[in-house]
Amino acid sequence: MSDLLNSSGILAGVLFTIDKNRSEPPFGGTIEEYRKLFEPLFKIETLEPCYNSVPDRKNKEVFIQFKKK
């Protein structure tokens, strides 16, 4: 993702925090795992639980906003 962004690019979106060992999508991870994956290439501006998830996904999503280093 870092390679696709220009030098001042921002990556924003929603990631799942459900069990990453599922055999089918959607796959997920923990906030700590996402931090370790993205921190080498991005400045983490936001990485927190979504406050406005739909009921079926409440407490299963995190909002991300990362700036390319």
N, CA, C and O atoms as a CHARMM CRD file, in Angstrom:
* protein
*
  276
    1    1 MET  N      0.81700  -1.17600   0.00000 PROA 1      0.00000
    2    1 MET  CA     0.00000   0.00000   0.00000 PROA 1      0.00000
    3    1 MET  C      0.87000   1.25300   0.00000 PROA 1      0.00000
    4    1 MET  O      0.54700   2.24700  -0.65100 PROA 1      0.00000
    5    2 SER  N      1.95300   1.19200   0.72300 PROA 2      0.00000
    6    2 SER  CA     2.86100   2.33000   0.76600 PROA 2      0.00000
    7    2 SER  C      3.39100   2.66500  -0.62100 PROA 2      0.00000
    8    2 SER  O      3.51400   3.83900  -0.97100 PROA 2      0.00000
    9    3 ASP  N      3.70100   1.65900  -1.40200 PROA 3      0.00000
   10    3 ASP  CA     4.22100   1.88100  -2.75700 PROA 3      0.00000
   11    3 ASP  C      3.20300   2.54700  -3.67700 PROA 3      0.00000
   12    3 ASP  O      3.58700   3.22200  -4.63300 PROA 3      0.00000
   13    4 LEU  N      1.93100   2.37100  -3.40800 PROA 4      0.00000
   14    4 LEU  CA     0.88500   2.93600  -4.26500 PROA 4      0.00000
   15    4 LEU  C      0.60200   4.40600  -3.96900 PROA 4      0.00000
   16    4 LEU  O      0.06900   5.11900  -4.81800 PROA 4      0.00000
   17    5 LEU  N      0.95500   4.85500  -2.77800 PROA 5      0.00000
   18    5 LEU  CA     0.65500   6.22300  -2.37400 PROA 5      0.00000
   19    5 LEU  C      1.77500   7.18800  -2.75500 PROA 5      0.00000
   20    5 LEU  O      2.94700   6.81300  -2.78700 PROA 5      0.00000
   21    6 ASN  N      1.40200   8.43000  -3.04300 PROA 6      0.00000
   22    6 ASN  CA     2.43700   9.43200  -3.27700 PROA 6      0.00000
   23    6 ASN  C      3.09000   9.78500  -1.94200 PROA 6      0.00000
   24    6 ASN  O      2.68200   9.27000  -0.90100 PROA 6      0.00000
   25    7 SER  N      4.08400  10.64700  -1.96100 PROA 7      0.00000
   26    7 SER  CA     4.88700  10.90900  -0.76000 PROA 7      0.00000
   27    7 SER  C      4.10400  11.50500   0.40000 PROA 7      0.00000
   28    7 SER  O      4.53600  11.38100   1.54600 PROA 7      0.00000
   29    8 SER  N      2.98500  12.13700   0.14800 PROA 8      0.00000
   30    8 SER  CA     2.17100  12.68800   1.23200 PROA 8      0.00000
   31    8 SER  C      0.84100  11.95000   1.36900 PROA 8      0.00000
   32    8 SER  O     -0.12300  12.48100   1.92100 PROA 8      0.00000
   33    9 GLY  N      0.80300  10.72400   0.86200 PROA 9      0.00000
   34    9 GLY  CA    -0.43400   9.95600   0.83300 PROA 9      0.00000
   35    9 GLY  C     -0.94400   9.53700   2.20100 PROA 9      0.00000
   36    9 GLY  O     -0.18000   9.39600   3.15600 PROA 9      0.00000
   37   10 ILE  N     -2.25400   9.34200   2.27000 PROA 10     0.00000
   38   10 ILE  CA    -2.92300   8.89600   3.49500 PROA 10     0.00000
   39   10 ILE  C     -3.71300   7.62800   3.18800 PROA 10     0.00000
   40   10 ILE  O     -4.40800   7.53800   2.17700 PROA 10     0.00000
   41   11 LEU  N     -3.59200   6.66800   4.07000 PROA 11     0.00000
   42   11 LEU  CA    -4.36300   5.43100   3.98300 PROA 11     0.00000
   43   11 LEU  C     -5.42000   5.49900   5.07200 PROA 11     0.00000
   44   11 LEU  O     -5.08800   5.62400   6.25000 PROA 11     0.00000
   45   12 ALA  N     -6.68300   5.41800   4.69400 PROA 12     0.00000
   46   12 ALA  CA    -7.77600   5.47800   5.66200 PROA 12     0.00000
   47   12 ALA  C     -8.77900   4.38400   5.34500 PROA 12     0.00000
   48   12 ALA  O     -8.99100   4.03100   4.18500 PROA 12     0.00000
   49   13 GLY  N     -9.39500   3.85000   6.39800 PROA 13     0.00000
   50   13 GLY  CA   -10.40000   2.82100   6.18300 PROA 13     0.00000
   51   13 GLY  C    -10.75900   2.12200   7.46900 PROA 13     0.00000
   52   13 GLY  O    -10.49100   2.60900   8.56700 PROA 13     0.00000
   53   14 VAL  N    -11.37300   0.97000   7.30600 PROA 14     0.00000
   54   14 VAL  CA   -11.83400   0.15800   8.42600 PROA 14     0.00000
   55   14 VAL  C    -11.24800  -1.23600   8.28700 PROA 14     0.00000
   56   14 VAL  O    -11.28500  -1.83000   7.20900 PROA 14     0.00000
   57   15 LEU  N    -10.70800  -1.75500   9.38000 PROA 15     0.00000
   58   15 LEU  CA   -10.18200  -3.11500   9.42400 PROA 15     0.00000
   59   15 LEU  C    -10.95900  -3.91500  10.46300 PROA 15     0.00000
   60   15 LEU  O    -11.47300  -3.35700  11.43300 PROA 15     0.00000
   61   16 PHE  N    -11.03900  -5.21600  10.25500 PROA 16     0.00000
   62   16 PHE  CA   -11.73400  -6.07500  11.20600 PROA 16     0.00000
   63   16 PHE  C    -10.80900  -6.48300  12.35000 PROA 16     0.00000
   64   16 PHE  O     -9.60200  -6.64300  12.16700 PROA 16     0.00000
   65   17 THR  N    -11.39400  -6.64600  13.52000 PROA 17     0.00000
   66   17 THR  CA   -10.64900  -7.14100  14.68000 PROA 17     0.00000
   67   17 THR  C    -11.21000  -8.48500  15.12200 PROA 17     0.00000
   68   17 THR  O    -11.18900  -8.82000  16.30600 PROA 17     0.00000
   69   18 ILE  N    -11.70500  -9.24200  14.16800 PROA 18     0.00000
   70   18 ILE  CA   -12.22100 -10.57300  14.47100 PROA 18     0.00000
   71   18 ILE  C    -11.08400 -11.57900  14.38800 PROA 18     0.00000
   72   18 ILE  O     -9.96600 -11.22300  14.01500 PROA 18     0.00000
   73   19 ASP  N    -11.35600 -12.81100  14.72800 PROA 19     0.00000
   74   19 ASP  CA   -10.33000 -13.86000  14.75700 PROA 19     0.00000
   75   19 ASP  C     -9.62800 -13.97100  13.41300 PROA 19     0.00000
   76   19 ASP  O    -10.26300 -14.18600  12.38000 PROA 19     0.00000
   77   20 LYS  N     -8.31600 -13.82300  13.44000 PROA 20     0.00000
   78   20 LYS  CA    -7.54400 -13.87900  12.18800 PROA 20     0.00000
   79   20 LYS  C     -7.32500 -15.30700  11.69300 PROA 20     0.00000
   80   20 LYS  O     -6.86800 -15.50300  10.56700 PROA 20     0.00000
   81   21 ASN  N     -7.63500 -16.28100  12.49600 PROA 21     0.00000
   82   21 ASN  CA    -7.40900 -17.67500  12.11300 PROA 21     0.00000
   83   21 ASN  C     -8.63600 -18.32400  11.48400 PROA 21     0.00000
   84   21 ASN  O     -8.73500 -19.55000  11.42400 PROA 21     0.00000
   85   22 ARG  N     -9.54700 -17.52000  11.02700 PROA 22     0.00000
   86   22 ARG  CA   -10.73800 -18.05500  10.35300 PROA 22     0.00000
   87   22 ARG  C    -10.32700 -18.73200   9.05100 PROA 22     0.00000
   88   22 ARG  O     -9.29700 -18.39200   8.46800 PROA 22     0.00000
   89   23 SER  N    -11.11400 -19.66700   8.60500 PROA 23     0.00000
   90   23 SER  CA   -10.81800 -20.34700   7.34600 PROA 23     0.00000
   91   23 SER  C    -11.47200 -19.65400   6.14900 PROA 23     0.00000
   92   23 SER  O    -11.25000 -20.04700   5.00400 PROA 23     0.00000
   93   24 GLU  N    -12.26700 -18.63800   6.41100 PROA 24     0.00000
   94   24 GLU  CA   -12.93700 -17.90900   5.33500 PROA 24     0.00000
   95   24 GLU  C    -13.01700 -16.42500   5.69900 PROA 24     0.00000
   96   24 GLU  O    -12.95500 -16.07300   6.87700 PROA 24     0.00000
   97   25 PRO  N    -13.15300 -15.56500   4.70800 PROA 25     0.00000
   98   25 PRO  CA   -13.25100 -14.13000   4.97500 PROA 25     0.00000
   99   25 PRO  C    -14.53400 -13.79900   5.74900 PROA 25     0.00000
  100   25 PRO  O    -15.48600 -14.57800   5.71700 PROA 25     0.00000
  101   26 PRO  N    -14.56800 -12.68700   6.42200 PROA 26     0.00000
  102   26 PRO  CA   -13.52300 -11.69300   6.54800 PROA 26     0.00000
  103   26 PRO  C    -12.46400 -12.12300   7.56600 PROA 26     0.00000
  104   26 PRO  O    -12.76400 -12.80000   8.54800 PROA 26     0.00000
  105   27 PHE  N    -11.22900 -11.71700   7.30900 PROA 27     0.00000
  106   27 PHE  CA   -10.12700 -12.01900   8.20800 PROA 27     0.00000
  107   27 PHE  C     -9.85200 -10.78400   9.05900 PROA 27     0.00000
  108   27 PHE  O    -10.25700  -9.67800   8.70100 PROA 27     0.00000
  109   28 GLY  N     -9.18600 -10.96400  10.15000 PROA 28     0.00000
  110   28 GLY  CA    -8.95000  -9.82300  11.02700 PROA 28     0.00000
  111   28 GLY  C     -7.62300  -9.89100  11.72800 PROA 28     0.00000
  112   28 GLY  O     -6.74900 -10.67400  11.35600 PROA 28     0.00000
  113   29 GLY  N     -7.47300  -9.08000  12.73100 PROA 29     0.00000
  114   29 GLY  CA    -6.27600  -9.01400  13.54200 PROA 29     0.00000
  115   29 GLY  C     -6.55000  -8.12100  14.73800 PROA 29     0.00000
  116   29 GLY  O     -7.66100  -7.61500  14.89800 PROA 29     0.00000
  117   30 THR  N     -5.55800  -7.92800  15.56700 PROA 30     0.00000
  118   30 THR  CA    -5.70600  -7.05900  16.72500 PROA 30     0.00000
  119   30 THR  C     -5.11100  -5.68900  16.41700 PROA 30     0.00000
  120   30 THR  O     -4.35600  -5.53100  15.45800 PROA 30     0.00000
  121   31 ILE  N     -5.45300  -4.72100  17.22300 PROA 31     0.00000
  122   31 ILE  CA    -4.88400  -3.38400  17.05700 PROA 31     0.00000
  123   31 ILE  C     -3.37200  -3.45900  17.15100 PROA 31     0.00000
  124   31 ILE  O     -2.66900  -2.79500  16.38800 PROA 31     0.00000
  125   32 GLU  N     -2.86200  -4.25900  18.07700 PROA 32     0.00000
  126   32 GLU  CA    -1.41200  -4.39700  18.24300 PROA 32     0.00000
  127   32 GLU  C     -0.76000  -4.99500  17.00200 PROA 32     0.00000
  128   32 GLU  O      0.31300  -4.55200  16.59200 PROA 32     0.00000
  129   33 GLU  N     -1.39900  -5.99700  16.40200 PROA 33     0.00000
  130   33 GLU  CA    -0.85500  -6.60400  15.17400 PROA 33     0.00000
  131   33 GLU  C     -0.85700  -5.60300  14.02400 PROA 33     0.00000
  132   33 GLU  O      0.11600  -5.51300  13.27500 PROA 33     0.00000
  133   34 TYR  N     -1.93900  -4.85600  13.88400 PROA 34     0.00000
  134   34 TYR  CA    -2.00000  -3.85000  12.82600 PROA 34     0.00000
  135   34 TYR  C     -0.92300  -2.78800  13.03400 PROA 34     0.00000
  136   34 TYR  O     -0.28900  -2.35000  12.07400 PROA 34     0.00000
  137   35 ARG  N     -0.71500  -2.37400  14.28200 PROA 35     0.00000
  138   35 ARG  CA     0.31100  -1.37600  14.56900 PROA 35     0.00000
  139   35 ARG  C      1.68200  -1.88300  14.12600 PROA 35     0.00000
  140   35 ARG  O      2.43400  -1.15100  13.48300 PROA 35     0.00000
  141   36 LYS  N      2.00700  -3.11700  14.46200 PROA 36     0.00000
  142   36 LYS  CA     3.30800  -3.69500  14.08700 PROA 36     0.00000
  143   36 LYS  C      3.46600  -3.78800  12.56800 PROA 36     0.00000
  144   36 LYS  O      4.55900  -3.57100  12.04500 PROA 36     0.00000
  145   37 LEU  N      2.39000  -4.10700  11.86600 PROA 37     0.00000
  146   37 LEU  CA     2.45400  -4.23900  10.41200 PROA 37     0.00000
  147   37 LEU  C      2.63000  -2.89600   9.70400 PROA 37     0.00000
  148   37 LEU  O      3.40100  -2.79200   8.75000 PROA 37     0.00000
  149   38 PHE  N      1.92400  -1.88200  10.16400 PROA 38     0.00000
  150   38 PHE  CA     1.89400  -0.62100   9.44000 PROA 38     0.00000
  151   38 PHE  C      2.91300   0.40100   9.92200 PROA 38     0.00000
  152   38 PHE  O      3.32800   1.25500   9.13900 PROA 38     0.00000
  153   39 GLU  N      3.33000   0.34300  11.17900 PROA 39     0.00000
  154   39 GLU  CA     4.19400   1.37400  11.73800 PROA 39     0.00000
  155   39 GLU  C      5.53000   1.56400  11.01000 PROA 39     0.00000
  156   39 GLU  O      6.01700   2.69300  10.95300 PROA 39     0.00000
  157   40 PRO  N      6.13300   0.53100  10.46100 PROA 40     0.00000
  158   40 PRO  CA     7.39900   0.77000   9.76300 PROA 40     0.00000
  159   40 PRO  C      7.28900   1.71500   8.55900 PROA 40     0.00000
  160   40 PRO  O      8.25600   2.40100   8.22700 PROA 40     0.00000
  161   41 LEU  N      6.14100   1.75800   7.91300 PROA 41     0.00000
  162   41 LEU  CA     5.99600   2.55700   6.69400 PROA 41     0.00000
  163   41 LEU  C      5.02500   3.72400   6.81300 PROA 41     0.00000
  164   41 LEU  O      4.95800   4.57300   5.92400 PROA 41     0.00000
  165   42 PHE  N      4.27300   3.76900   7.91000 PROA 42     0.00000
  166   42 PHE  CA     3.25500   4.80300   8.07400 PROA 42     0.00000
  167   42 PHE  C      3.33000   5.42500   9.45700 PROA 42     0.00000
  168   42 PHE  O      3.66600   4.76100  10.43800 PROA 42     0.00000
  169   43 LYS  N      3.00900   6.72000   9.52000 PROA 43     0.00000
  170   43 LYS  CA     2.79300   7.37800  10.80700 PROA 43     0.00000
  171   43 LYS  C      1.33700   7.11800  11.17100 PROA 43     0.00000
  172   43 LYS  O      0.43000   7.48700  10.42500 PROA 43     0.00000
  173   44 ILE  N      1.12000   6.49500  12.29600 PROA 44     0.00000
  174   44 ILE  CA    -0.24300   6.12900  12.69500 PROA 44     0.00000
  175   44 ILE  C     -0.89600   7.34100  13.34300 PROA 44     0.00000
  176   44 ILE  O     -0.51700   7.76400  14.43600 PROA 44     0.00000
  177   45 GLU  N     -1.87800   7.88400  12.65000 PROA 45     0.00000
  178   45 GLU  CA    -2.60500   9.03200  13.16500 PROA 45     0.00000
  179   45 GLU  C     -3.85500   8.59800  13.91700 PROA 45     0.00000
  180   45 GLU  O     -4.20100   9.19300  14.93700 PROA 45     0.00000
  181   46 THR  N     -4.53500   7.56500  13.42200 PROA 46     0.00000
  182   46 THR  CA    -5.71100   7.01100  14.08900 PROA 46     0.00000
  183   46 THR  C     -5.70000   5.50100  13.91800 PROA 46     0.00000
  184   46 THR  O     -5.51800   4.99300  12.81200 PROA 46     0.00000
  185   47 LEU  N     -5.89400   4.79900  15.00700 PROA 47     0.00000
  186   47 LEU  CA    -6.03400   3.34000  15.00500 PROA 47     0.00000
  187   47 LEU  C     -6.83600   3.02100  16.25700 PROA 47     0.00000
  188   47 LEU  O     -6.27800   2.74500  17.31800 PROA 47     0.00000
  189   48 GLU  N     -8.16200   3.06500  16.11200 PROA 48     0.00000
  190   48 GLU  CA    -9.02400   2.92600  17.27900 PROA 48     0.00000
  191   48 GLU  C    -10.34100   2.24800  16.90200 PROA 48     0.00000
  192   48 GLU  O    -10.73200   2.23900  15.73500 PROA 48     0.00000
  193   49 PRO  N    -11.01700   1.68200  17.89800 PROA 49     0.00000
  194   49 PRO  CA   -12.30100   1.03400  17.62100 PROA 49     0.00000
  195   49 PRO  C    -13.27600   2.01000  16.97000 PROA 49     0.00000
  196   49 PRO  O    -13.33400   3.18600  17.33100 PROA 49     0.00000
  197   50 CYS  N    -14.03300   1.50700  16.01600 PROA 50     0.00000
  198   50 CYS  CA   -15.05500   2.32600  15.35500 PROA 50     0.00000
  199   50 CYS  C    -16.16300   2.63900  16.35400 PROA 50     0.00000
  200   50 CYS  O    -16.59900   1.77200  17.11100 PROA 50     0.00000
  201   51 TYR  N    -16.60200   3.87000  16.34400 PROA 51     0.00000
  202   51 TYR  CA   -17.68500   4.27100  17.23900 PROA 51     0.00000
  203   51 TYR  C    -19.04800   4.18300  16.55800 PROA 51     0.00000
  204   51 TYR  O    -20.08400   4.28300  17.21600 PROA 51     0.00000
  205   52 ASN  N    -19.04500   3.99600  15.23600 PROA 52     0.00000
  206   52 ASN  CA   -20.31100   4.03700  14.50000 PROA 52     0.00000
  207   52 ASN  C    -20.54900   2.79000  13.64800 PROA 52     0.00000
  208   52 ASN  O    -21.17400   2.87200  12.59100 PROA 52     0.00000
  209   53 SER  N    -20.06100   1.65300  14.09800 PROA 53     0.00000
  210   53 SER  CA   -20.27800   0.39800  13.36000 PROA 53     0.00000
  211   53 SER  C    -21.75800   0.03800  13.36300 PROA 53     0.00000
  212   53 SER  O    -22.49400   0.39600  14.28200 PROA 53     0.00000
  213   54 VAL  N    -22.17800  -0.66800  12.33200 PROA 54     0.00000
  214   54 VAL  CA   -23.54000  -1.19400  12.33400 PROA 54     0.00000
  215   54 VAL  C    -23.63000  -2.24800  13.42900 PROA 54     0.00000
  216   54 VAL  O    -22.60800  -2.83200  13.79100 PROA 54     0.00000
  217   55 PRO  N    -24.81100  -2.51000  13.96700 PROA 55     0.00000
  218   55 PRO  CA   -24.93700  -3.43100  15.10400 PROA 55     0.00000
  219   55 PRO  C    -24.24700  -4.78000  14.93200 PROA 55     0.00000
  220   55 PRO  O    -23.62800  -5.27000  15.87700 PROA 55     0.00000
  221   56 ASP  N    -24.33400  -5.39200  13.75700 PROA 56     0.00000
  222   56 ASP  CA   -23.71500  -6.70800  13.55900 PROA 56     0.00000
  223   56 ASP  C    -22.19100  -6.68100  13.63300 PROA 56     0.00000
  224   56 ASP  O    -21.56800  -7.71800  13.85900 PROA 56     0.00000
  225   57 ARG  N    -21.57900  -5.50100  13.44500 PROA 57     0.00000
  226   57 ARG  CA   -20.11400  -5.40200  13.46800 PROA 57     0.00000
  227   57 ARG  C    -19.58800  -4.59100  14.65100 PROA 57     0.00000
  228   57 ARG  O    -18.39900  -4.27900  14.71200 PROA 57     0.00000
  229   58 LYS  N    -20.46500  -4.25200  15.58200 PROA 58     0.00000
  230   58 LYS  CA   -20.05400  -3.48300  16.76400 PROA 58     0.00000
  231   58 LYS  C    -18.97000  -4.24200  17.52000 PROA 58     0.00000
  232   58 LYS  O    -19.09900  -5.44100  17.76800 PROA 58     0.00000
  233   59 ASN  N    -17.90500  -3.54200  17.88200 PROA 59     0.00000
  234   59 ASN  CA   -16.74200  -4.10400  18.59100 PROA 59     0.00000
  235   59 ASN  C    -15.93200  -5.09000  17.74900 PROA 59     0.00000
  236   59 ASN  O    -15.17000  -5.89100  18.28900 PROA 59     0.00000
  237   60 LYS  N    -16.09700  -5.03000  16.42200 PROA 60     0.00000
  238   60 LYS  CA   -15.36100  -5.91600  15.52100 PROA 60     0.00000
  239   60 LYS  C    -14.60600  -5.14300  14.43900 PROA 60     0.00000
  240   60 LYS  O    -14.07400  -5.74000  13.50300 PROA 60     0.00000
  241   61 GLU  N    -14.55900  -3.80200  14.56900 PROA 61     0.00000
  242   61 GLU  CA   -13.92300  -2.98200  13.54600 PROA 61     0.00000
  243   61 GLU  C    -13.05900  -1.90500  14.19800 PROA 61     0.00000
  244   61 GLU  O    -13.35200  -1.42900  15.29500 PROA 61     0.00000
  245   62 VAL  N    -11.98600  -1.53300  13.49600 PROA 62     0.00000
  246   62 VAL  CA   -11.18100  -0.38200  13.89700 PROA 62     0.00000
  247   62 VAL  C    -11.05500   0.56300  12.71300 PROA 62     0.00000
  248   62 VAL  O    -10.93600   0.13500  11.56500 PROA 62     0.00000
  249   63 PHE  N    -11.08300   1.84800  13.01200 PROA 63     0.00000
  250   63 PHE  CA   -10.87700   2.87000  11.99500 PROA 63     0.00000
  251   63 PHE  C     -9.39700   3.19600  11.95500 PROA 63     0.00000
  252   63 PHE  O     -8.75700   3.35900  12.99400 PROA 63     0.00000
  253   64 ILE  N     -8.85800   3.29000  10.74800 PROA 64     0.00000
  254   64 ILE  CA    -7.44000   3.62000  10.59000 PROA 64     0.00000
  255   64 ILE  C     -7.28100   4.87200   9.74900 PROA 64     0.00000
  256   64 ILE  O     -8.03900   5.11200   8.80900 PROA 64     0.00000
  257   65 GLN  N     -6.28700   5.65700  10.10200 PROA 65     0.00000
  258   65 GLN  CA    -5.83800   6.77300   9.27700 PROA 65     0.00000
  259   65 GLN  C     -4.32900   6.85100   9.47800 PROA 65     0.00000
  260   65 GLN  O     -3.84800   7.22000  10.55000 PROA 65     0.00000
  261   66 PHE  N     -3.59300   6.50000   8.43100 PROA 66     0.00000
  262   66 PHE  CA    -2.14200   6.45400   8.46300 PROA 66     0.00000
  263   66 PHE  C     -1.58700   7.39200   7.40500 PROA 66     0.00000
  264   66 PHE  O     -2.14300   7.51100   6.31400 PROA 66     0.00000
  265   67 LYS  N     -0.50000   8.04800   7.73200 PROA 67     0.00000
  266   67 LYS  CA     0.17700   8.91300   6.77400 PROA 67     0.00000
  267   67 LYS  C      1.48600   8.25800   6.37400 PROA 67     0.00000
  268   67 LYS  O      2.23200   7.76900   7.22300 PROA 67     0.00000
  269   68 LYS  N      1.75700   8.25300   5.09400 PROA 68     0.00000
  270   68 LYS  CA     2.98100   7.64300   4.59300 PROA 68     0.00000
  271   68 LYS  C      4.19600   8.36500   5.16000 PROA 68     0.00000
  272   68 LYS  O      4.24100   9.59500   5.17300 PROA 68     0.00000
  273   69 LYS  N      5.18300   7.60000   5.63100 PROA 69     0.00000
  274   69 LYS  CA     6.41000   8.19000   6.16300 PROA 69     0.00000
  275   69 LYS  C      7.32000   8.62200   5.04400 PROA 69     0.00000
  276   69 LYS  O      8.40600   9.14300   5.29800 PROA 69     0.00000
